[in-house]
Amino acid sequence: MYIKAFILYLLSWIASAATYHQQQPQMINEKQSSSVLFPLSGNVYPEGYYYVTINIGRPPKPYFLDIDTGSDLTWLQCDAPCKKCTPAPHSLYKPNRNLITCQDPICTSLHGPGNHHPCQTPEEQCDYEVEYADHGSSLGVLVKDSFPLKFSNGTVVAPLLAFGEQLIIGLICGYDQEVIDAGHVPYTDGVLGLGIGKSSILAQLRDMGLTRNVVGHCLSGQGGGYLLFGDGFLPTSGIVWTPIMSQSKYYSLGSADLRLGGQAANIKGLQIVFDSGSTYSYFSSQAYNDLVSLMRNNLNSKQLKDAVEDGSLPVCWKAERLEAIDFLLFSNVACLASEVGLGNLNVIGDISMQDKMVIYDNERQQIGWAQANCNSLPKS
């Protein structure tokens, strides 16, 4: 029986047209007391996603959320009632009359000057629709609820504290989901939006003064890993930083070149976005075709044959022996873990971010990464 294998490092990462530089993060432990660390579950195969367990509500209940740095809004499947809801590990979230109105700053940020605003009066509930690059969507209403979080100094910010303050986060109560690929639906309760926008969880925590607007993830190739909020627990050396493209709605590095197996390829000027919500890496049609051609030429000497019967991904090979340096081996079938994307956008997904600490620093407008052991949680 053939079991799918994926090329672990399709590329030796992306070399930006701008010069990369290594630097020692300044005052790296300054905000460690206001950092939050979460263990992750999931993997690229067979699940196709990584997820975190977050407690939400009063009383708090656990929910599995797909971590997604490619979108801003956090949403749960909601019993409102829910249309087209997919199977989920927990019961549907029930809002407790904690609706956000159209006059709330979070709603205003969602429906900014360039966006359609569905509200007729300021007192109406804030409806919103999230659309994803794969044409999937979630339609819902914005609500507020409590997210108990344990910080690295042992402090727990929880609902109904004696002084009356409570951690309130805006999220979407999703009651109408549209899934394009019904055969690959994440078995989660919703999505944890960690994007660059003002409505993301990180931006809200930053506005409350609870932590810095920095998020990092370490995705283990063996499954699991960890997620962090704030700039604690970061490596003290070896981080490669590059600026986030200004005015971008995503974690974009701007124009970059592709390197295959550590060697420069004649594939240049790619607009690159980092997205933990994507299982694979996606390239524009021209870049993808050029990449497949390069891969075929590179693998001809290995006497690999096309595995047309596999069907898991468009391009797969099989052979009696595959070198571990080239492939993450489960068996003798390997699939090119990239597909044709949408338009000119090129997405670096989970498959290319495994076993690296990836840091999205919205304070300094930069993305960094370093080789890391993602199999155990870091210690303070």
C-alpha positions in Angstrom: 0.0 0.0 0.0 1.3 3.4 -0.9 1.2 6.0 1.7 1.6 9.6 0.7 4.9 11.3 1.4 5.6 15.0 1.0 8.7 16.8 0.0 9.6 18.4 3.3 11.6 21.2 1.9 10.3 21.9 -1.6 12.5 25.0 -1.4 15.2 25.9 1.0 13.0 28.9 1.9 12.4 32.1 0.0 15.2 34.5 -0.7 13.8 38.0 -0.8 15.0 40.5 -3.3 15.9 42.6 -0.3 18.9 41.6 1.6 18.1 39.4 4.6 19.9 40.0 7.8 20.4 38.3 11.1 20.1 40.3 14.3 19.9 39.8 18.0 16.3 40.7 19.1 16.6 43.6 21.5 15.3 43.2 25.0 14.0 39.7 24.0 12.7 38.9 27.5 11.3 42.3 28.3 7.7 41.2 27.9 8.0 37.5 28.7 5.6 38.0 31.7 2.9 39.1 29.2 3.3 36.2 26.8 1.0 33.2 26.4 2.1 29.8 25.2 -0.3 27.2 23.7 0.5 23.6 22.6 -0.7 22.7 19.1 -2.2 19.5 17.6 -2.5 18.4 14.1 -0.1 17.9 11.1 0.1 18.4 7.4 -0.7 14.7 6.9 -3.2 13.3 7.4 -5.1 16.2 9.1 -4.0 19.0 6.8 -4.0 21.7 9.5 -2.7 22.6 12.9 -5.0 23.7 15.7 -5.0 25.1 19.2 -7.4 24.5 22.1 -8.9 27.8 23.3 -11.3 28.1 26.2 -14.1 30.6 25.5 -17.3 31.7 27.3 -18.7 31.8 30.8 -18.2 29.2 32.1 -15.2 28.6 29.8 -15.6 25.7 27.3 -12.8 24.2 25.1 -12.9 24.7 21.4 -10.5 23.5 18.7 -9.5 26.4 16.4 -7.5 26.2 13.1 -4.6 28.6 13.5 -4.7 31.0 10.5 -2.2 33.9 10.0 -3.8 34.5 6.6 -7.1 36.0 8.1 -8.0 38.4 10.8 -11.3 37.3 12.3 -11.7 34.5 14.8 -15.0 32.6 14.4 -16.8 29.6 15.9 -19.6 27.6 14.5 -22.6 29.1 16.2 -25.9 27.7 17.3 -27.9 30.6 16.0 -29.2 28.3 14.3 -26.3 27.1 12.1 -26.7 26.5 8.4 -24.3 24.2 6.5 -22.4 23.5 9.7 -19.7 20.9 9.4 -19.1 18.1 11.9 -17.1 19.5 14.9 -15.4 18.1 18.0 -17.5 20.1 20.4 -21.1 21.4 20.7 -21.9 24.6 18.8 -21.1 27.8 20.5 -24.1 29.6 22.0 -24.0 33.4 22.2 -25.3 34.9 25.4 -26.8 38.1 24.1 -23.3 39.6 23.8 -23.7 41.0 20.3 -21.4 43.7 19.0 -23.3 46.7 17.5 -22.4 48.6 14.4 -21.0 51.5 16.4 -18.4 49.4 18.1 -14.8 50.3 17.0 -14.2 46.6 16.0 -17.2 46.7 13.7 -16.0 50.0 12.3 -12.6 48.6 11.6 -14.1 45.6 9.7 -16.4 47.8 7.6 -13.9 50.6 6.9 -14.1 53.3 4.2 -13.4 50.8 1.4 -15.7 48.1 2.6 -19.5 47.6 2.3 -21.2 48.4 5.6 -24.5 46.5 6.0 -25.7 48.5 9.0 -28.7 50.8 8.7 -28.4 52.2 12.3 -25.5 52.3 14.8 -27.5 50.1 17.3 -27.9 47.1 14.8 -25.8 44.0 15.3 -22.6 43.8 13.4 -22.9 41.2 10.6 -19.9 40.1 8.7 -18.8 37.6 6.0 -15.4 36.1 5.9 -14.3 35.0 2.4 -11.2 32.8 1.9 -8.9 32.4 -1.1 -10.3 28.9 -1.8 -13.8 30.5 -2.2 -14.9 29.1 1.1 -16.7 31.5 3.5 -18.3 32.0 6.9 -21.2 34.3 7.5 -22.0 35.4 11.0 -22.5 38.1 13.6 -19.8 39.7 15.7 -20.1 39.0 19.5 -18.0 39.5 22.6 -17.1 36.8 25.1 -14.4 35.9 27.6 -11.1 34.2 26.7 -9.3 33.1 29.9 -5.6 33.2 29.2 -2.7 32.1 31.4 0.4 34.2 31.0 3.9 33.0 31.4 4.3 34.6 34.9 1.4 32.5 36.1 -1.2 35.3 36.0 -4.6 34.2 34.7 -6.8 36.9 33.1 -10.3 35.5 33.5 -14.0 36.6 33.5 -15.7 38.1 36.6 -12.5 39.1 38.4 -13.1 40.9 41.7 -12.3 44.3 40.4 -14.8 43.8 37.6 -12.4 43.7 34.7 -12.6 40.8 32.3 -10.8 39.8 29.1 -13.4 40.4 26.4 -12.5 39.5 22.8 -14.5 40.1 19.6 -15.2 37.1 17.5 -17.6 35.9 14.9 -20.5 33.7 15.7 -20.6 31.8 12.4 -24.0 30.5 11.4 -23.6 29.9 7.7 -20.5 28.1 6.4 -19.6 27.5 2.8 -17.0 24.8 2.2 -15.7 24.2 -1.3 -13.9 20.9 -0.7 -16.2 18.9 1.5 -13.8 16.0 1.5 -11.1 18.0 3.3 -13.0 19.9 6.0 -10.9 20.6 9.1 -12.4 18.8 12.2 -12.3 21.9 14.3 -14.9 24.3 15.8 -13.7 27.3 13.9 -10.7 29.5 13.0 -8.3 31.5 15.2 -7.6 34.6 13.1 -4.0 35.8 13.6 -3.7 38.1 10.7 -2.3 41.6 10.3 -5.6 43.5 10.7 -7.0 45.5 13.7 -9.8 42.9 14.4 -7.3 40.0 15.0 -7.0 38.5 18.5 -3.4 39.8 18.8 -4.4 43.4 17.9 -7.2 43.4 20.5 -4.8 42.0 23.2 -2.3 44.7 22.2 -4.9 47.5 22.5 -5.8 46.2 26.0 -2.1 46.5 27.0 -1.9 42.8 27.8 0.7 41.7 25.4 2.7 42.9 22.4 1.3 42.3 18.9 3.7 39.5 18.1 2.6 35.9 17.2 4.8 32.9 16.6 4.3 29.3 15.7 6.5 26.2 15.7 5.0 23.4 13.6 6.5 20.0 14.2 6.9 17.7 11.2 6.0 14.9 13.6 2.8 16.6 14.5 1.9 19.2 17.1 4.1 22.1 18.1 3.3 25.3 19.8 1.9 28.8 19.4 2.8 31.9 21.3 1.4 35.4 21.8 3.8 38.1 22.7 7.6 38.3 22.3 8.6 36.0 25.1 10.1 32.5 24.5 11.7 33.6 21.2 15.1 32.3 20.2 17.9 34.6 21.4 19.9 34.1 18.2 19.8 32.8 14.7 16.6 34.5 13.7 16.5 35.7 10.1 14.3 38.8 9.7 12.8 40.5 6.7 10.4 43.4 6.5 6.6 43.0 6.0 5.5 44.8 2.9 3.9 48.1 3.9 0.2 48.6 3.2 -0.3 44.9 2.7 -3.4 43.1 4.1 -1.4 40.0 4.6 2.0 38.9 6.0 3.7 39.6 2.7 7.4 39.8 2.0 6.9 41.6 -1.3 9.0 40.4 -4.3 11.1 37.3 -3.7 13.0 34.6 -5.6 12.6 30.9 -5.2 15.5 28.6 -4.2 15.2 24.9 -4.9 17.3 22.6 -2.8 19.5 25.5 -1.8 20.2 26.5 -5.4 18.9 29.6 -7.1 16.2 28.9 -9.6 15.2 31.1 -12.5 11.9 31.9 -10.8 12.0 35.5 -9.6 9.8 38.3 -8.6 7.2 36.2 -6.7 4.8 38.1 -4.4 5.1 36.0 -1.2 2.5 35.6 1.6 3.0 33.5 4.8 -0.2 31.7 5.8 -0.4 29.1 8.5 -4.0 28.4 7.4 -2.7 26.8 4.1 -1.7 23.2 4.2 0.6 23.4 1.2 2.5 26.1 -0.7 0.7 27.7 -3.6 2.3 29.4 -6.6 1.0 31.3 -9.6 0.4 29.2 -12.7 3.6 30.2 -14.4 5.8 29.8 -11.3 4.2 26.4 -10.6 4.7 25.1 -14.1 8.3 26.2 -14.0 8.8 24.6 -10.6 7.3 21.2 -11.8 9.6 21.3 -14.8 12.6 21.9 -12.6 11.6 19.2 -10.2 11.2 16.7 -13.0 14.6 17.5 -14.4 16.2 17.3 -11.0 14.6 13.9 -10.3 15.3 12.3 -13.6 18.6 10.9 -12.4 16.8 9.2 -9.5 14.8 7.1 -11.9 11.5 8.0 -10.4 8.2 7.2 -12.1 5.0 9.2 -12.0 2.5 7.8 -9.5 -0.6 8.7 -11.4 -2.7 6.4 -9.4 -2.0 8.2 -6.1 -4.4 11.1 -6.8 -3.6 13.0 -3.5 -1.9 15.9 -5.2 -1.4 16.7 -8.9 2.3 15.6 -9.1 3.5 12.4 -7.4 6.4 10.0 -7.9 7.3 6.5 -6.8 10.5 4.6 -6.6 12.0 1.7 -4.7 14.3 4.1 -2.8 14.1 7.8 -2.0 16.8 9.6 -0.1 15.8 11.1 3.2 17.6 14.3 2.4 15.1 15.0 -0.4 11.9 13.7 1.1 10.0 13.2 4.3 9.5 9.5 3.9 6.4 7.5 4.9 6.7 5.0 2.0 7.9 5.0 -1.6 5.5 7.6 -2.9 6.3 11.3 -2.8 4.0 14.2 -3.8 5.1 17.7 -4.7 3.4 19.5 -1.8 2.5 22.6 -3.9 -0.4 23.4 -6.1 -1.5 26.2 -8.5 -2.7 29.2 -6.5 -5.1 32.0 -7.3 -3.8 34.9 -9.5 -0.3 36.2 -8.8 -0.4 35.4 -5.1 2.2 32.9 -3.9 1.6 31.3 -0.5 4.0 29.7 1.8 2.0 27.2 3.8 2.5 24.7 6.6 4.5 22.2 4.6 7.3 24.7 4.1 7.2 26.1 7.7 7.6 22.8 9.6 10.4 22.6 12.2 11.0 26.3 12.1 10.1 29.0 14.6 8.2 31.6 12.5 7.6 35.0 14.1 5.1 37.6 12.9 6.2 40.8 14.6 3.6 43.5 14.0 5.3 45.9 16.4 8.4 46.1 14.2 6.7 45.2 10.9 8.9 42.2 10.2 8.8 38.4 9.9 11.5 36.2 11.2 12.3 32.5 11.3 14.9 30.1 12.7 15.5 26.4 12.8 13.9 25.0 16.0 12.9 21.9 17.9 9.1 22.1 17.7 8.5 18.8 19.6 8.6 20.3 23.1 7.4 23.5 24.6 10.1 26.2 25.3 10.8 27.0 28.9 11.0 30.5 30.4 
